[in-house]
Amino acid sequence: MEHGSTARAAQLLAEHGILKAGQAEALGVSRRALHRLAHRGEAEVLRRGVYGWAGAPITEQRSLVEAMLAVPHGAICLTSALVYWGMTLEVPLEVWVSYKRGSARPRNLGVGLRLVCCSAQVFGLGLEQREHEGVRVVLTLSLIHISEP
């Protein structure tokens, strides 16, 4: 049974590229199976509860994908969004992610993320969704997506 679960986990990772432990469980694969794949070197832990196929090519959008996995109710904003839209040559050291005031402040973000808290009115301005590596990435379209006092 365990062998089949691990094989199914490998199949899902091959199909999706990146897989959250909760997604895997919803598809009938245990977290243990993902952990076994990581232990054997077939998968890598991208962040807590998020697994990627080991040796998979890293795309330009990987940091954005990882940011959205860390802050699923957020949106890529400011310099990070400008880089995505090809409007600047600056490469930020962190991925800027906005989230709506009143929603739970994301925790355990790890290194490389900068949070911006916005009112619901500002947060909802000019958002566009794209999909990269099987993950929904929300980006701001507006140049001014700012933090409010």
Salt bridges, closest charged atoms under 4 A:
GLU2 OE1 - ARG36 NH2 2.73
GLU25 OE2 - ARG31 NE 2.96
GLU42 OE2 - ARG40 NE 3.03
GLU94 OE1 - ARG114 NH2 2.98
GLU128 OE2 - ARG130 NH2 2.49
GLU133 OE1 - ARG62 NE 2.98
GLU148 OE1 - ARG101 NH1 3.80
